């Protein structure tokens, strides 16, 4: 198994003290953990740059399946997070994940901006589906 996580810097925000970039696994699992702690106020483009880097590493690993723990608490209007993603980022996130061309399951994980929650989740799923239906994804 290869675990990849994009999340807030644990020195200032949840997951607090876990998830630093130097935590790469141990023993036989060394190199199978990849953390991308992100700065406060991360924008759409900065987040997607890291997601593209993560997806490249996942593609190199070539998993049989993907399990995506989908947290949309990255939204700029989320009351408990401190990222600055706009609603326009979420279809792009879904499309990026779709480019891995693997059977994928999404598990809802976080998001507390109730009025925008459904739109942001739908954005990821719509972007994912649109990319899987395009001829370039094949």
SULNORPE-V881397 format. One record per helix or strand. SS is the DSSP state (~ for helix, > for strand). FROM is the first residue (numbers start at 0). LEN is the number of residues. If there is no record, write none. Layout:
ss->SS from->FROM len->LEN
ss->SS from->FROM len->LEN
This chain:
ss->> from->2 len->6
ss->~ from->26 len->3
ss->> from->32 len->6
ss->~ from->43 len->18
ss->> from->64 len->7
ss->> from->74 len->1
ss->> from->84 len->1
ss->~ from->86 len->12
ss->> from->102 len->8
ss->~ from->113 len->20
ss->~ from->134 len->3
